[in-house]
Amino acid sequence: MAFYRDNAETYAARDRQPPTERLAAFIARLAPGAAVLDLGCGGGQDSLHLIEAGLDVTPCDGSAELARAAEQRTGRKVEVVAFQEIEWNQRFDAIWAEASLLHVPRPELPDVLVRVLRSLRPGGLIQASFKAGEREGHDRFGRYFNYPSAAWLQTCFDWAGWSDIIIEEANGSGYDNEPTRWLHVTATTGRPSP
């Protein structure tokens, strides 16, 4: 959090293009006007894209400094909440968690995934991305990452009670411009009751 506190303006203002292909696939699965939580919205670039797609977006971030930057970009109130403090109950239809849950300490990730699942309505959808690895660590900026393997991540989502879990791998990079193997997860809360 210290990195995002001290570098919020630079981080939020960088020329970051939203992941349009994944965003389009995510949006295509949602009803018009669906309630979406942008979990760990950073500078608000993806929130703005979701808003422009006609969705009812609630941006949030654990960094008050990034939240202020996202508010300026989106014109929306951005809630400041830590993942471990999520208390929403069946409030959202979907959650976009692009490169955010990868900062949750490994021992805390299963509980956070339960909290996130509870915040979704029946049949709700999550899209999340993680930097792949085998053990937790820090990058050259001092940011913590949980660096999961696909198998370990699958176990965490299974334990938390998610359904329809799909984990896809792709090459890319991040803020550090280092080559990165990414794990992109989609999952649901399960089928709504008839």
Rosetta constraint file for C-alpha pairs under 8 A:
AtomPair CA 1 CA 5 HARMONIC 6.08 0.50
AtomPair CA 1 CA 62 HARMONIC 7.79 0.50
AtomPair CA 1 CA 63 HARMONIC 6.70 0.50
AtomPair CA 1 CA 143 HARMONIC 7.68 0.50
AtomPair CA 2 CA 6 HARMONIC 6.02 0.50
AtomPair CA 3 CA 7 HARMONIC 5.80 0.50
AtomPair CA 3 CA 8 HARMONIC 7.78 0.50
AtomPair CA 3 CA 141 HARMONIC 7.20 0.50
AtomPair CA 3 CA 142 HARMONIC 7.21 0.50
AtomPair CA 3 CA 143 HARMONIC 6.71 0.50
AtomPair CA 4 CA 8 HARMONIC 5.00 0.50
AtomPair CA 4 CA 11 HARMONIC 7.50 0.50
AtomPair CA 4 CA 63 HARMONIC 6.57 0.50
AtomPair CA 4 CA 65 HARMONIC 7.38 0.50
AtomPair CA 4 CA 66 HARMONIC 6.98 0.50
AtomPair CA 5 CA 63 HARMONIC 6.43 0.50
AtomPair CA 5 CA 64 HARMONIC 7.56 0.50
AtomPair CA 5 CA 65 HARMONIC 5.77 0.50
AtomPair CA 5 CA 66 HARMONIC 7.44 0.50
AtomPair CA 7 CA 11 HARMONIC 5.92 0.50
AtomPair CA 8 CA 12 HARMONIC 5.82 0.50
AtomPair CA 8 CA 65 HARMONIC 5.78 0.50
AtomPair CA 8 CA 66 HARMONIC 5.32 0.50
AtomPair CA 8 CA 69 HARMONIC 7.53 0.50
AtomPair CA 9 CA 13 HARMONIC 6.02 0.50
AtomPair CA 9 CA 65 HARMONIC 7.82 0.50
AtomPair CA 9 CA 66 HARMONIC 7.47 0.50
AtomPair CA 9 CA 69 HARMONIC 6.99 0.50
AtomPair CA 10 CA 14 HARMONIC 6.15 0.50
AtomPair CA 11 CA 43 HARMONIC 7.25 0.50
AtomPair CA 12 CA 42 HARMONIC 6.59 0.50
AtomPair CA 12 CA 43 HARMONIC 4.13 0.50
AtomPair CA 12 CA 44 HARMONIC 7.68 0.50
AtomPair CA 12 CA 66 HARMONIC 6.77 0.50
AtomPair CA 12 CA 69 HARMONIC 6.42 0.50
AtomPair CA 12 CA 70 HARMONIC 7.55 0.50
AtomPair CA 13 CA 43 HARMONIC 7.17 0.50
AtomPair CA 16 CA 45 HARMONIC 7.55 0.50
AtomPair CA 17 CA 45 HARMONIC 7.56 0.50
AtomPair CA 18 CA 23 HARMONIC 7.66 0.50
AtomPair CA 18 CA 45 HARMONIC 6.45 0.50
AtomPair CA 18 CA 46 HARMONIC 5.67 0.50
AtomPair CA 18 CA 49 HARMONIC 7.67 0.50
AtomPair CA 19 CA 23 HARMONIC 6.01 0.50
AtomPair CA 20 CA 24 HARMONIC 5.83 0.50
AtomPair CA 21 CA 25 HARMONIC 6.31 0.50
AtomPair CA 22 CA 26 HARMONIC 6.10 0.50
AtomPair CA 23 CA 27 HARMONIC 6.03 0.50
AtomPair CA 23 CA 50 HARMONIC 8.00 0.50
AtomPair CA 24 CA 28 HARMONIC 6.01 0.50
AtomPair CA 25 CA 29 HARMONIC 6.68 0.50
AtomPair CA 26 CA 30 HARMONIC 7.08 0.50
AtomPair CA 26 CA 127 HARMONIC 7.21 0.50
AtomPair CA 27 CA 50 HARMONIC 7.68 0.50
AtomPair CA 27 CA 53 HARMONIC 7.68 0.50
AtomPair CA 30 CA 34 HARMONIC 6.25 0.50
AtomPair CA 30 CA 93 HARMONIC 7.91 0.50
AtomPair CA 30 CA 94 HARMONIC 7.77 0.50
AtomPair CA 32 CA 54 HARMONIC 6.54 0.50
AtomPair CA 32 CA 55 HARMONIC 6.38 0.50
AtomPair CA 33 CA 54 HARMONIC 5.67 0.50
AtomPair CA 33 CA 55 HARMONIC 4.29 0.50
AtomPair CA 33 CA 56 HARMONIC 5.40 0.50
AtomPair CA 34 CA 55 HARMONIC 5.33 0.50
AtomPair CA 34 CA 56 HARMONIC 5.73 0.50
AtomPair CA 34 CA 92 HARMONIC 7.80 0.50
AtomPair CA 34 CA 93 HARMONIC 5.98 0.50
AtomPair CA 34 CA 94 HARMONIC 7.56 0.50
AtomPair CA 35 CA 55 HARMONIC 6.40 0.50
AtomPair CA 35 CA 56 HARMONIC 4.64 0.50
AtomPair CA 35 CA 57 HARMONIC 5.95 0.50
AtomPair CA 35 CA 58 HARMONIC 7.57 0.50
AtomPair CA 35 CA 91 HARMONIC 7.63 0.50
AtomPair CA 35 CA 92 HARMONIC 4.98 0.50
AtomPair CA 35 CA 93 HARMONIC 5.20 0.50
AtomPair CA 35 CA 94 HARMONIC 6.61 0.50
AtomPair CA 36 CA 55 HARMONIC 6.80 0.50
AtomPair CA 36 CA 56 HARMONIC 5.96 0.50
AtomPair CA 36 CA 57 HARMONIC 4.80 0.50
AtomPair CA 36 CA 58 HARMONIC 6.15 0.50
AtomPair CA 36 CA 92 HARMONIC 5.66 0.50
AtomPair CA 36 CA 93 HARMONIC 5.96 0.50
AtomPair CA 36 CA 94 HARMONIC 4.87 0.50
AtomPair CA 36 CA 95 HARMONIC 5.50 0.50
AtomPair CA 36 CA 96 HARMONIC 7.17 0.50
AtomPair CA 37 CA 57 HARMONIC 5.89 0.50
AtomPair CA 37 CA 58 HARMONIC 4.84 0.50
AtomPair CA 37 CA 59 HARMONIC 5.91 0.50
AtomPair CA 37 CA 60 HARMONIC 7.37 0.50
AtomPair CA 37 CA 92 HARMONIC 6.52 0.50
AtomPair CA 37 CA 94 HARMONIC 6.46 0.50
AtomPair CA 37 CA 95 HARMONIC 4.73 0.50
AtomPair CA 37 CA 96 HARMONIC 6.20 0.50
AtomPair CA 38 CA 46 HARMONIC 7.77 0.50
AtomPair CA 38 CA 47 HARMONIC 6.24 0.50
AtomPair CA 38 CA 57 HARMONIC 6.89 0.50
AtomPair CA 38 CA 58 HARMONIC 6.09 0.50
AtomPair CA 38 CA 59 HARMONIC 4.66 0.50
AtomPair CA 38 CA 60 HARMONIC 6.15 0.50
AtomPair CA 38 CA 95 HARMONIC 5.98 0.50
AtomPair CA 38 CA 96 HARMONIC 4.87 0.50
AtomPair CA 38 CA 97 HARMONIC 6.16 0.50
AtomPair CA 39 CA 59 HARMONIC 6.51 0.50
AtomPair CA 39 CA 60 HARMONIC 5.51 0.50
AtomPair CA 39 CA 61 HARMONIC 6.44 0.50
AtomPair CA 39 CA 95 HARMONIC 6.64 0.50
AtomPair CA 39 CA 96 HARMONIC 5.97 0.50
AtomPair CA 39 CA 97 HARMONIC 4.89 0.50
AtomPair CA 39 CA 98 HARMONIC 7.62 0.50
AtomPair CA 39 CA 100 HARMONIC 6.97 0.50
AtomPair CA 40 CA 59 HARMONIC 7.50 0.50
AtomPair CA 40 CA 60 HARMONIC 5.63 0.50
AtomPair CA 40 CA 61 HARMONIC 4.27 0.50
AtomPair CA 40 CA 62 HARMONIC 6.68 0.50
AtomPair CA 40 CA 97 HARMONIC 6.36 0.50
AtomPair CA 40 CA 98 HARMONIC 7.40 0.50
AtomPair CA 40 CA 99 HARMONIC 7.81 0.50
AtomPair CA 40 CA 100 HARMONIC 5.17 0.50
AtomPair CA 40 CA 101 HARMONIC 7.75 0.50
AtomPair CA 41 CA 45 HARMONIC 7.70 0.50
AtomPair CA 41 CA 46 HARMONIC 7.08 0.50
AtomPair CA 41 CA 47 HARMONIC 6.66 0.50
AtomPair CA 41 CA 59 HARMONIC 5.77 0.50
AtomPair CA 41 CA 60 HARMONIC 5.71 0.50
AtomPair CA 41 CA 61 HARMONIC 5.55 0.50
AtomPair CA 41 CA 67 HARMONIC 7.74 0.50
AtomPair CA 41 CA 70 HARMONIC 7.34 0.50
AtomPair CA 41 CA 97 HARMONIC 7.74 0.50
AtomPair CA 41 CA 98 HARMONIC 7.81 0.50
AtomPair CA 41 CA 100 HARMONIC 7.88 0.50
AtomPair CA 42 CA 61 HARMONIC 6.38 0.50
AtomPair CA 42 CA 66 HARMONIC 5.56 0.50
AtomPair CA 42 CA 67 HARMONIC 6.94 0.50
AtomPair CA 42 CA 70 HARMONIC 6.67 0.50
AtomPair CA 43 CA 66 HARMONIC 5.74 0.50
AtomPair CA 43 CA 67 HARMONIC 7.12 0.50
AtomPair CA 43 CA 69 HARMONIC 5.60 0.50
AtomPair CA 43 CA 70 HARMONIC 4.50 0.50
AtomPair CA 43 CA 73 HARMONIC 7.37 0.50
AtomPair CA 44 CA 48 HARMONIC 6.12 0.50
AtomPair CA 44 CA 59 HARMONIC 7.41 0.50
AtomPair CA 44 CA 69 HARMONIC 7.43 0.50
AtomPair CA 44 CA 70 HARMONIC 4.27 0.50
AtomPair CA 44 CA 71 HARMONIC 7.39 0.50
AtomPair CA 44 CA 73 HARMONIC 6.26 0.50
AtomPair CA 44 CA 74 HARMONIC 6.46 0.50
AtomPair CA 45 CA 49 HARMONIC 6.53 0.50
AtomPair CA 45 CA 70 HARMONIC 7.62 0.50
AtomPair CA 45 CA 73 HARMONIC 7.45 0.50
AtomPair CA 45 CA 74 HARMONIC 7.99 0.50
AtomPair CA 46 CA 50 HARMONIC 6.21 0.50
AtomPair CA 47 CA 51 HARMONIC 6.07 0.50
AtomPair CA 47 CA 57 HARMONIC 6.78 0.50
AtomPair CA 47 CA 59 HARMONIC 6.34 0.50
AtomPair CA 47 CA 74 HARMONIC 7.07 0.50
AtomPair CA 48 CA 52 HARMONIC 6.09 0.50
AtomPair CA 48 CA 73 HARMONIC 7.38 0.50
AtomPair CA 48 CA 74 HARMONIC 5.47 0.50
AtomPair CA 49 CA 53 HARMONIC 6.33 0.50
AtomPair CA 50 CA 54 HARMONIC 6.82 0.50
AtomPair CA 50 CA 55 HARMONIC 5.88 0.50
AtomPair CA 50 CA 57 HARMONIC 6.83 0.50
AtomPair CA 51 CA 55 HARMONIC 5.25 0.50
AtomPair CA 51 CA 56 HARMONIC 6.66 0.50
AtomPair CA 51 CA 57 HARMONIC 6.05 0.50
AtomPair CA 58 CA 77 HARMONIC 7.95 0.50
AtomPair CA 58 CA 78 HARMONIC 7.00 0.50
AtomPair CA 58 CA 79 HARMONIC 7.74 0.50
AtomPair CA 59 CA 76 HARMONIC 7.80 0.50
AtomPair CA 59 CA 77 HARMONIC 7.50 0.50
AtomPair CA 59 CA 78 HARMONIC 5.09 0.50
AtomPair CA 59 CA 79 HARMONIC 6.49 0.50
AtomPair CA 60 CA 67 HARMONIC 6.85 0.50
AtomPair CA 60 CA 78 HARMONIC 5.10 0.50
AtomPair CA 60 CA 79 HARMONIC 4.52 0.50
AtomPair CA 60 CA 80 HARMONIC 5.64 0.50
AtomPair CA 60 CA 81 HARMONIC 6.61 0.50
AtomPair CA 61 CA 66 HARMONIC 7.00 0.50
AtomPair CA 61 CA 67 HARMONIC 5.86 0.50
AtomPair CA 61 CA 78 HARMONIC 7.27 0.50
AtomPair CA 61 CA 79 HARMONIC 6.54 0.50
AtomPair CA 61 CA 80 HARMONIC 5.18 0.50
AtomPair CA 61 CA 81 HARMONIC 5.97 0.50
AtomPair CA 61 CA 82 HARMONIC 7.17 0.50
AtomPair CA 62 CA 67 HARMONIC 7.80 0.50
AtomPair CA 62 CA 80 HARMONIC 5.27 0.50
AtomPair CA 62 CA 81 HARMONIC 4.92 0.50
AtomPair CA 62 CA 82 HARMONIC 4.73 0.50
AtomPair CA 62 CA 83 HARMONIC 7.33 0.50
AtomPair CA 63 CA 67 HARMONIC 6.11 0.50
AtomPair CA 63 CA 80 HARMONIC 6.51 0.50
AtomPair CA 63 CA 81 HARMONIC 7.94 0.50
AtomPair CA 64 CA 68 HARMONIC 6.29 0.50
AtomPair CA 64 CA 80 HARMONIC 5.88 0.50
AtomPair CA 65 CA 69 HARMONIC 6.58 0.50
AtomPair CA 66 CA 70 HARMONIC 6.12 0.50
AtomPair CA 67 CA 71 HARMONIC 6.11 0.50
AtomPair CA 67 CA 78 HARMONIC 5.46 0.50
AtomPair CA 67 CA 79 HARMONIC 7.08 0.50
AtomPair CA 67 CA 80 HARMONIC 6.62 0.50
AtomPair CA 68 CA 72 HARMONIC 6.43 0.50
AtomPair CA 68 CA 78 HARMONIC 7.29 0.50
AtomPair CA 69 CA 73 HARMONIC 6.43 0.50
AtomPair CA 70 CA 74 HARMONIC 5.99 0.50
AtomPair CA 70 CA 75 HARMONIC 7.93 0.50
AtomPair CA 70 CA 76 HARMONIC 7.90 0.50
AtomPair CA 70 CA 78 HARMONIC 6.93 0.50
AtomPair CA 71 CA 75 HARMONIC 5.20 0.50
AtomPair CA 71 CA 76 HARMONIC 5.21 0.50
AtomPair CA 71 CA 77 HARMONIC 5.72 0.50
AtomPair CA 71 CA 78 HARMONIC 5.87 0.50
AtomPair CA 72 CA 76 HARMONIC 7.72 0.50
AtomPair CA 81 CA 85 HARMONIC 6.45 0.50
AtomPair CA 81 CA 86 HARMONIC 6.87 0.50
AtomPair CA 82 CA 86 HARMONIC 6.79 0.50
AtomPair CA 83 CA 101 HARMONIC 7.92 0.50
AtomPair CA 83 CA 104 HARMONIC 7.59 0.50
AtomPair CA 83 CA 112 HARMONIC 6.20 0.50
AtomPair CA 84 CA 108 HARMONIC 7.79 0.50
AtomPair CA 84 CA 111 HARMONIC 7.77 0.50
AtomPair CA 84 CA 112 HARMONIC 5.76 0.50
AtomPair CA 84 CA 115 HARMONIC 7.80 0.50
AtomPair CA 86 CA 112 HARMONIC 7.85 0.50
AtomPair CA 86 CA 115 HARMONIC 6.03 0.50
AtomPair CA 86 CA 116 HARMONIC 7.05 0.50
AtomPair CA 86 CA 119 HARMONIC 7.93 0.50
AtomPair CA 87 CA 115 HARMONIC 6.81 0.50
AtomPair CA 87 CA 119 HARMONIC 7.18 0.50
AtomPair CA 88 CA 115 HARMONIC 7.88 0.50
AtomPair CA 88 CA 118 HARMONIC 7.02 0.50
AtomPair CA 88 CA 119 HARMONIC 4.66 0.50
AtomPair CA 89 CA 118 HARMONIC 5.49 0.50
AtomPair CA 89 CA 119 HARMONIC 4.41 0.50
AtomPair CA 89 CA 120 HARMONIC 6.87 0.50
AtomPair CA 89 CA 121 HARMONIC 7.92 0.50
AtomPair CA 90 CA 118 HARMONIC 5.96 0.50
AtomPair CA 90 CA 119 HARMONIC 4.53 0.50
AtomPair CA 90 CA 120 HARMONIC 4.41 0.50
AtomPair CA 90 CA 121 HARMONIC 4.23 0.50
AtomPair CA 90 CA 122 HARMONIC 7.50 0.50
AtomPair CA 91 CA 119 HARMONIC 5.56 0.50
AtomPair CA 91 CA 120 HARMONIC 5.79 0.50
AtomPair CA 91 CA 121 HARMONIC 6.27 0.50
AtomPair CA 92 CA 119 HARMONIC 6.23 0.50
AtomPair CA 92 CA 120 HARMONIC 4.75 0.50
AtomPair CA 92 CA 121 HARMONIC 5.83 0.50
AtomPair CA 92 CA 124 HARMONIC 7.31 0.50
AtomPair CA 93 CA 120 HARMONIC 5.70 0.50
AtomPair CA 93 CA 121 HARMONIC 5.60 0.50
AtomPair CA 93 CA 122 HARMONIC 8.00 0.50
AtomPair CA 93 CA 123 HARMONIC 7.60 0.50
AtomPair CA 93 CA 124 HARMONIC 4.85 0.50
AtomPair CA 93 CA 125 HARMONIC 6.63 0.50
AtomPair CA 94 CA 120 HARMONIC 6.54 0.50
AtomPair CA 94 CA 124 HARMONIC 5.28 0.50
AtomPair CA 94 CA 125 HARMONIC 4.56 0.50
AtomPair CA 94 CA 126 HARMONIC 5.64 0.50
AtomPair CA 95 CA 120 HARMONIC 7.76 0.50
AtomPair CA 95 CA 125 HARMONIC 6.28 0.50
AtomPair CA 95 CA 126 HARMONIC 4.67 0.50
AtomPair CA 95 CA 127 HARMONIC 6.36 0.50
AtomPair CA 96 CA 126 HARMONIC 6.04 0.50
AtomPair CA 96 CA 127 HARMONIC 5.16 0.50
AtomPair CA 96 CA 128 HARMONIC 6.33 0.50
AtomPair CA 97 CA 101 HARMONIC 6.65 0.50
AtomPair CA 97 CA 126 HARMONIC 7.31 0.50
AtomPair CA 97 CA 127 HARMONIC 5.90 0.50
AtomPair CA 97 CA 128 HARMONIC 4.46 0.50
AtomPair CA 97 CA 129 HARMONIC 6.72 0.50
AtomPair CA 98 CA 127 HARMONIC 7.23 0.50
AtomPair CA 98 CA 128 HARMONIC 5.26 0.50
AtomPair CA 98 CA 129 HARMONIC 5.27 0.50
AtomPair CA 99 CA 128 HARMONIC 6.91 0.50
AtomPair CA 99 CA 129 HARMONIC 5.11 0.50
AtomPair CA 99 CA 130 HARMONIC 5.87 0.50
AtomPair CA 99 CA 131 HARMONIC 7.83 0.50
AtomPair CA 100 CA 104 HARMONIC 7.99 0.50
AtomPair CA 100 CA 128 HARMONIC 7.71 0.50
AtomPair CA 100 CA 129 HARMONIC 7.39 0.50
AtomPair CA 100 CA 130 HARMONIC 7.76 0.50
AtomPair CA 101 CA 109 HARMONIC 7.88 0.50
AtomPair CA 101 CA 128 HARMONIC 7.24 0.50
AtomPair CA 101 CA 129 HARMONIC 7.44 0.50
AtomPair CA 101 CA 130 HARMONIC 7.08 0.50
AtomPair CA 102 CA 129 HARMONIC 7.18 0.50
AtomPair CA 102 CA 130 HARMONIC 4.99 0.50
AtomPair CA 102 CA 131 HARMONIC 6.74 0.50
AtomPair CA 102 CA 145 HARMONIC 5.47 0.50
AtomPair CA 102 CA 146 HARMONIC 5.55 0.50
AtomPair CA 102 CA 147 HARMONIC 6.96 0.50
AtomPair CA 103 CA 143 HARMONIC 7.84 0.50
AtomPair CA 103 CA 144 HARMONIC 5.74 0.50
AtomPair CA 103 CA 145 HARMONIC 4.80 0.50
AtomPair CA 103 CA 146 HARMONIC 6.09 0.50
AtomPair CA 104 CA 108 HARMONIC 6.48 0.50
AtomPair CA 104 CA 109 HARMONIC 5.78 0.50
AtomPair CA 104 CA 145 HARMONIC 7.22 0.50
AtomPair CA 104 CA 146 HARMONIC 6.50 0.50
AtomPair CA 105 CA 109 HARMONIC 6.27 0.50
AtomPair CA 105 CA 136 HARMONIC 7.88 0.50
AtomPair CA 105 CA 144 HARMONIC 7.87 0.50
AtomPair CA 105 CA 145 HARMONIC 7.43 0.50
AtomPair CA 105 CA 146 HARMONIC 5.89 0.50
AtomPair CA 106 CA 136 HARMONIC 7.22 0.50
AtomPair CA 106 CA 146 HARMONIC 5.59 0.50
AtomPair CA 108 CA 112 HARMONIC 6.28 0.50
AtomPair CA 109 CA 113 HARMONIC 6.08 0.50
AtomPair CA 109 CA 156 HARMONIC 7.26 0.50
AtomPair CA 110 CA 114 HARMONIC 6.41 0.50
AtomPair CA 110 CA 156 HARMONIC 5.36 0.50
AtomPair CA 110 CA 157 HARMONIC 7.11 0.50
AtomPair CA 110 CA 159 HARMONIC 6.99 0.50
AtomPair CA 110 CA 160 HARMONIC 5.84 0.50
AtomPair CA 111 CA 115 HARMONIC 6.36 0.50
AtomPair CA 111 CA 160 HARMONIC 7.15 0.50
AtomPair CA 112 CA 116 HARMONIC 6.12 0.50
AtomPair CA 113 CA 117 HARMONIC 6.04 0.50
AtomPair CA 113 CA 156 HARMONIC 7.77 0.50
AtomPair CA 113 CA 157 HARMONIC 6.86 0.50
AtomPair CA 113 CA 160 HARMONIC 5.89 0.50
AtomPair CA 114 CA 118 HARMONIC 6.25 0.50
AtomPair CA 114 CA 160 HARMONIC 5.00 0.50
AtomPair CA 114 CA 161 HARMONIC 7.21 0.50
AtomPair CA 115 CA 119 HARMONIC 6.50 0.50
AtomPair CA 116 CA 120 HARMONIC 7.01 0.50
AtomPair CA 117 CA 160 HARMONIC 7.82 0.50
AtomPair CA 117 CA 161 HARMONIC 7.88 0.50
AtomPair CA 117 CA 162 HARMONIC 7.22 0.50
AtomPair CA 117 CA 189 HARMONIC 6.35 0.50
AtomPair CA 120 CA 124 HARMONIC 5.29 0.50
AtomPair CA 120 CA 125 HARMONIC 7.57 0.50
AtomPair CA 120 CA 189 HARMONIC 7.19 0.50
AtomPair CA 121 CA 189 HARMONIC 7.64 0.50
AtomPair CA 122 CA 189 HARMONIC 5.93 0.50
AtomPair CA 122 CA 190 HARMONIC 6.56 0.50
AtomPair CA 122 CA 191 HARMONIC 6.46 0.50
AtomPair CA 122 CA 192 HARMONIC 4.74 0.50
AtomPair CA 122 CA 193 HARMONIC 7.58 0.50
AtomPair CA 123 CA 188 HARMONIC 6.09 0.50
AtomPair CA 123 CA 189 HARMONIC 5.30 0.50
AtomPair CA 123 CA 190 HARMONIC 5.19 0.50
AtomPair CA 123 CA 191 HARMONIC 4.83 0.50
AtomPair CA 123 CA 192 HARMONIC 4.93 0.50
AtomPair CA 124 CA 188 HARMONIC 5.38 0.50
AtomPair CA 124 CA 189 HARMONIC 5.35 0.50
AtomPair CA 124 CA 190 HARMONIC 7.40 0.50
AtomPair CA 125 CA 186 HARMONIC 7.15 0.50
AtomPair CA 125 CA 187 HARMONIC 5.87 0.50
AtomPair CA 125 CA 188 HARMONIC 4.46 0.50
AtomPair CA 125 CA 189 HARMONIC 6.70 0.50
AtomPair CA 126 CA 185 HARMONIC 7.71 0.50
AtomPair CA 126 CA 186 HARMONIC 5.54 0.50
AtomPair CA 126 CA 187 HARMONIC 5.46 0.50
AtomPair CA 126 CA 188 HARMONIC 6.20 0.50
AtomPair CA 127 CA 184 HARMONIC 7.20 0.50
AtomPair CA 127 CA 185 HARMONIC 5.65 0.50
AtomPair CA 127 CA 186 HARMONIC 4.62 0.50
AtomPair CA 127 CA 187 HARMONIC 6.93 0.50
AtomPair CA 128 CA 184 HARMONIC 5.86 0.50
AtomPair CA 128 CA 185 HARMONIC 5.13 0.50
AtomPair CA 128 CA 186 HARMONIC 6.58 0.50
AtomPair CA 129 CA 182 HARMONIC 6.75 0.50
AtomPair CA 129 CA 183 HARMONIC 5.55 0.50
AtomPair CA 129 CA 184 HARMONIC 4.43 0.50
AtomPair CA 129 CA 185 HARMONIC 6.02 0.50
AtomPair CA 130 CA 147 HARMONIC 6.91 0.50
AtomPair CA 130 CA 148 HARMONIC 7.29 0.50
AtomPair CA 130 CA 182 HARMONIC 5.73 0.50
AtomPair CA 130 CA 183 HARMONIC 5.11 0.50
AtomPair CA 130 CA 184 HARMONIC 6.56 0.50
AtomPair CA 131 CA 145 HARMONIC 7.56 0.50
AtomPair CA 131 CA 146 HARMONIC 7.87 0.50
AtomPair CA 131 CA 147 HARMONIC 5.35 0.50
AtomPair CA 131 CA 148 HARMONIC 7.08 0.50
AtomPair CA 131 CA 180 HARMONIC 6.73 0.50
AtomPair CA 131 CA 181 HARMONIC 6.05 0.50
AtomPair CA 131 CA 182 HARMONIC 4.72 0.50
AtomPair CA 131 CA 183 HARMONIC 6.17 0.50
AtomPair CA 132 CA 147 HARMONIC 4.93 0.50
AtomPair CA 132 CA 148 HARMONIC 5.23 0.50
AtomPair CA 132 CA 149 HARMONIC 5.56 0.50
AtomPair CA 132 CA 150 HARMONIC 7.35 0.50
AtomPair CA 132 CA 180 HARMONIC 7.67 0.50
AtomPair CA 132 CA 181 HARMONIC 5.49 0.50
AtomPair CA 132 CA 182 HARMONIC 5.43 0.50
AtomPair CA 132 CA 183 HARMONIC 5.93 0.50
AtomPair CA 133 CA 147 HARMONIC 4.36 0.50
AtomPair CA 133 CA 148 HARMONIC 5.01 0.50
AtomPair CA 133 CA 149 HARMONIC 5.30 0.50
AtomPair CA 134 CA 147 HARMONIC 6.09 0.50
AtomPair CA 134 CA 148 HARMONIC 5.56 0.50
AtomPair CA 134 CA 149 HARMONIC 5.49 0.50
AtomPair CA 135 CA 146 HARMONIC 6.74 0.50
AtomPair CA 135 CA 147 HARMONIC 5.71 0.50
AtomPair CA 135 CA 148 HARMONIC 6.55 0.50
AtomPair CA 136 CA 144 HARMONIC 7.52 0.50
AtomPair CA 136 CA 145 HARMONIC 5.77 0.50
AtomPair CA 136 CA 146 HARMONIC 4.31 0.50
AtomPair CA 136 CA 147 HARMONIC 5.20 0.50
AtomPair CA 136 CA 148 HARMONIC 7.43 0.50
AtomPair CA 137 CA 144 HARMONIC 5.81 0.50
AtomPair CA 137 CA 145 HARMONIC 5.59 0.50
AtomPair CA 137 CA 146 HARMONIC 6.60 0.50
AtomPair CA 137 CA 147 HARMONIC 7.21 0.50
AtomPair CA 138 CA 142 HARMONIC 5.35 0.50
AtomPair CA 138 CA 143 HARMONIC 5.19 0.50
AtomPair CA 138 CA 144 HARMONIC 4.46 0.50
AtomPair CA 138 CA 145 HARMONIC 5.89 0.50
AtomPair CA 139 CA 143 HARMONIC 5.51 0.50
AtomPair CA 139 CA 144 HARMONIC 6.81 0.50
AtomPair CA 139 CA 145 HARMONIC 7.58 0.50
AtomPair CA 140 CA 176 HARMONIC 7.91 0.50
AtomPair CA 148 CA 152 HARMONIC 6.09 0.50
AtomPair CA 148 CA 153 HARMONIC 5.96 0.50
AtomPair CA 149 CA 153 HARMONIC 6.14 0.50
AtomPair CA 150 CA 154 HARMONIC 6.04 0.50
AtomPair CA 150 CA 167 HARMONIC 6.86 0.50
AtomPair CA 150 CA 183 HARMONIC 6.90 0.50
AtomPair CA 151 CA 155 HARMONIC 6.34 0.50
AtomPair CA 152 CA 156 HARMONIC 6.41 0.50
AtomPair CA 153 CA 157 HARMONIC 6.32 0.50
AtomPair CA 154 CA 158 HARMONIC 6.02 0.50
AtomPair CA 154 CA 165 HARMONIC 7.45 0.50
AtomPair CA 154 CA 167 HARMONIC 7.68 0.50
AtomPair CA 155 CA 159 HARMONIC 6.00 0.50
AtomPair CA 156 CA 160 HARMONIC 6.23 0.50
AtomPair CA 157 CA 161 HARMONIC 6.48 0.50
AtomPair CA 157 CA 162 HARMONIC 5.57 0.50
AtomPair CA 157 CA 165 HARMONIC 7.51 0.50
AtomPair CA 158 CA 162 HARMONIC 5.67 0.50
AtomPair CA 158 CA 163 HARMONIC 7.41 0.50
AtomPair CA 161 CA 189 HARMONIC 7.50 0.50
AtomPair CA 162 CA 187 HARMONIC 6.26 0.50
AtomPair CA 162 CA 188 HARMONIC 5.88 0.50
AtomPair CA 162 CA 189 HARMONIC 5.33 0.50
AtomPair CA 162 CA 190 HARMONIC 6.91 0.50
AtomPair CA 163 CA 187 HARMONIC 5.79 0.50
AtomPair CA 163 CA 188 HARMONIC 5.14 0.50
AtomPair CA 163 CA 189 HARMONIC 5.75 0.50
AtomPair CA 163 CA 190 HARMONIC 5.19 0.50
AtomPair CA 164 CA 186 HARMONIC 7.67 0.50
AtomPair CA 164 CA 187 HARMONIC 5.17 0.50
AtomPair CA 164 CA 188 HARMONIC 5.84 0.50
AtomPair CA 164 CA 190 HARMONIC 7.25 0.50
AtomPair CA 165 CA 185 HARMONIC 6.97 0.50
AtomPair CA 165 CA 186 HARMONIC 5.81 0.50
AtomPair CA 165 CA 187 HARMONIC 4.34 0.50
AtomPair CA 165 CA 188 HARMONIC 7.09 0.50
AtomPair CA 166 CA 185 HARMONIC 5.66 0.50
AtomPair CA 166 CA 186 HARMONIC 5.31 0.50
AtomPair CA 166 CA 187 HARMONIC 6.35 0.50
AtomPair CA 167 CA 183 HARMONIC 6.27 0.50
AtomPair CA 167 CA 184 HARMONIC 5.53 0.50
AtomPair CA 167 CA 185 HARMONIC 4.51 0.50
AtomPair CA 167 CA 186 HARMONIC 6.64 0.50
AtomPair CA 168 CA 183 HARMONIC 5.68 0.50
AtomPair CA 168 CA 184 HARMONIC 5.14 0.50
AtomPair CA 168 CA 185 HARMONIC 6.51 0.50
AtomPair CA 169 CA 181 HARMONIC 6.91 0.50
AtomPair CA 169 CA 182 HARMONIC 5.56 0.50
AtomPair CA 169 CA 183 HARMONIC 4.71 0.50
AtomPair CA 169 CA 184 HARMONIC 6.25 0.50
AtomPair CA 170 CA 181 HARMONIC 5.85 0.50
AtomPair CA 170 CA 182 HARMONIC 5.22 0.50
AtomPair CA 170 CA 183 HARMONIC 6.68 0.50
AtomPair CA 170 CA 184 HARMONIC 7.77 0.50
AtomPair CA 171 CA 179 HARMONIC 7.19 0.50
AtomPair CA 171 CA 180 HARMONIC 5.78 0.50
AtomPair CA 171 CA 181 HARMONIC 4.67 0.50
AtomPair CA 171 CA 182 HARMONIC 5.97 0.50
AtomPair CA 172 CA 179 HARMONIC 5.91 0.50
AtomPair CA 172 CA 180 HARMONIC 5.15 0.50
AtomPair CA 172 CA 181 HARMONIC 6.30 0.50
AtomPair CA 172 CA 182 HARMONIC 6.83 0.50
AtomPair CA 173 CA 177 HARMONIC 5.36 0.50
AtomPair CA 173 CA 178 HARMONIC 5.40 0.50
AtomPair CA 173 CA 179 HARMONIC 4.85 0.50
AtomPair CA 173 CA 180 HARMONIC 4.75 0.50
AtomPair CA 173 CA 181 HARMONIC 7.71 0.50
AtomPair CA 174 CA 178 HARMONIC 6.55 0.50
AtomPair CA 174 CA 179 HARMONIC 7.80 0.50
AtomPair CA 174 CA 180 HARMONIC 7.12 0.50
